[in-house]
Structure formats: C-alpha cells, structure tokens
C-alpha cells in the first residue's frame, strides 16, 4: 500500500469512527505530536487512547480533505474539521510520515 493509500484508509476510518481500522494504519511505535513541538502520544496505545477519547467526546466529528500533497513517504493533508452541532469548524494540517506501509509519525498544525 502506498503512503497516500494508507493515509486515505486512515482518514476514512477516522470519519467512520472505526477505532480498530484507524489504529491498524499505525506502526506499533508511532508517535503523534504538534509540529515543531513535543510528542503528545507514543505507541499504538497512545494513538488508541487519544482517538478513543476524541471519538467518545465528539460523536459527530468529521475531517473533510481540502488538499493533499505527497512526496516520497510524506503525505500532507489540509483538512476542515467539524466537531458537530454548535461547534465552529477549523482547519488543520496533518503531516504523515509513512514507513513500511504504516503511519510512523503524525505532526499536527491547527488554525
């Protein structure tokens, strides 16, 4: 599976709030962080913990892909995030590094 393919599978699982399918896209030692800042979650357990909480808190959560750039093993998605009724949507960048067909790192930028 190409880097773009695995990122798209992950995005589809995110929008379906399918935690198992979502986590299956990540390497066991994956890390999440804020761009130019510290790592916020480590390992598949950290990824699962973060997104289980997010899906529970925002059952109407959705990310709409605005644009995508891919260079080698790096995929950058610009997304419009909607949390649900009453919450203002916001833009975000997700910068994915893919290794051996799985997401190894994601760095986020939120507007």
N, C-alpha and C positions, 0 to 999 in steps of 0.2 A: 504494500500500500504506500502511495506517495505521501510526502508531508502534507500536501493540500488535501488529499483524501482523508487522512486521519484527523486533521483539524475539522473537516466538514462533518465527519461522523460524530466527533465530539460536540460540535455545535448543534447538530440535530438531536443528540441525546440530551444536551443541556436544555433545549427548548421543550423536549418531551418530559423533562424532569425524571429521566431514567437514570438513576444514580449508578446502577451496576454497569450499564452500557457506557455511560460517561467515564467512569473510573477505569474501564477496560482500555481506554485510549491512552492512559498514562503509564509511564515506566514506574517500576516499583520504588525507585529513588527520586521521583520527580520532585521539583520544587516550584513553589509559587512565590512571587514577590512583586513589589511595586518598583517600576523602572527607576534605576539609579538610587535605590534604597535597599532595605534589608529584605531577606527572605521572610515571608509570613507563614508559610506552611511547608513542611517537609515530608516526603514519602507519600505513598498511596494512602496511608491512614490519615495524614494531614489533609490531602485532597478530599478524601471522603468526608471527613469531619466538616470542612468548610462548606462543601456543597450540600450536604445533608441539612445543615443549619439554614443555608440560603433557600433551598427548595421548601423547607418547612415554613420559614418566615414569609416567603413571597411565592405563594402557590400559582400566581398568575405571571410570574417572571418570564420574560422573553428577550432574546437578543436578535435583532434584525441586522443582517450583514449589509453594510453600506459600501464597503470596498475591501479588496483583498490584494495583497502583494506577496509574491513568493519568490525567494532567491535561495536556491540550494535547500538546506534543511531548515530555513527560517521562513515562517509564514506570519504576516502581519494582517490582522483583521481590524477594520474600523467598524464599530457596532453601535447601534442605538439600543439602549437597554430600557425596557419598560418593566416596572415592578408591579403594575396593576392599577386598579381604580384609585384615583386620588393622589397618586404619586407621579411627580414630574419625571418624564424620561430624561436620560442623559446619554452623552456619547462617551465611548471608551475605546481604547486601543488594547488589543491583546497580542502580544508578541510571543509566538510559539517557537521553541527550538525542538526539533524532532530528531531523535536518534534511534536507529534500528527499528523504525516503523512505529515508535511510540513517542508521545509528548514527554520530553525530559524537563522542560522548563517553560513557565509562562511568566512574562513580565507585563504588568498592567499599568495603564495610564488612564485616569478618569478625569473627565472635564468637570 
